[in-house]
Amino acid sequence: MKRDPVRDAARAHTNLNTFASVVSILEGGHLYGRENKAASRIIAICKTEQARWLRAYDKAKAEAEKAK
């Protein structure tokens, strides 16, 4: 089955937004107290995933534009 770059872009965009939401919640003052090591680790993981999904989104979007 042939890959659909529009579907790939939509999935990457959805995943990118999901990880951004998690970062927003953790960085947005929803945790009380001092430095939270677990939250810091989760934020770092999410930011790594955001970079990966942004690259996937850009690639899929470029393929979709090329296919027009």
MOBEL-V810272 format. One record per residue. N is the residue number from 1. RES is the residue in three letters. PSI is psi in degrees with one decimal (999 if undefined). Layout:
((N,RES,PSI) (N,RES,PSI))
//
This chain:
((1,MET,136.0) (2,LYS,139.5) (3,ARG,142.9) (4,ASP,107.4) (5,PRO,-28.6) (6,VAL,-43.6) (7,ARG,-41.4) (8,ASP,-41.1) (9,ALA,-41.3) (10,ALA,-42.4) (11,ARG,-43.9) (12,ALA,-41.2) (13,HIS,-41.6) (14,THR,-45.6) (15,ASN,-40.1) (16,LEU,-46.1) (17,ASN,-35.6) (18,THR,-47.6) (19,PHE,-35.7) (20,ALA,-36.2) (21,SER,-41.9) (22,VAL,-44.9) (23,VAL,-43.7) (24,SER,-42.2) (25,ILE,-46.9) (26,LEU,-33.5) (27,GLU,-12.6) (28,GLY,17.2) (29,GLY,20.3) (30,HIS,-7.7) (31,LEU,136.9) (32,TYR,154.0) (33,GLY,-168.7) (34,ARG,-166.9) (35,GLU,128.0) (36,ASN,108.4) (37,LYS,-39.4) (38,ALA,-44.5) (39,ALA,-40.5) (40,SER,-41.2) (41,ARG,-42.9) (42,ILE,-42.6) (43,ILE,-43.4) (44,ALA,-43.4) (45,ILE,-45.6) (46,CYS,-39.9) (47,LYS,-35.8) (48,THR,-45.0) (49,GLU,-37.3) (50,GLN,-43.6) (51,ALA,-41.5) (52,ARG,-45.5) (53,TRP,-29.6) (54,LEU,-41.8) (55,ARG,-42.7) (56,ALA,-41.7) (57,TYR,-48.6) (58,ASP,-42.5) (59,LYS,-47.8) (60,ALA,-39.2) (61,LYS,-42.4) (62,ALA,-40.7) (63,GLU,-38.7) (64,ALA,-40.9) (65,GLU,-39.0) (66,LYS,-33.2) (67,ALA,-12.5) (68,LYS,999))
//
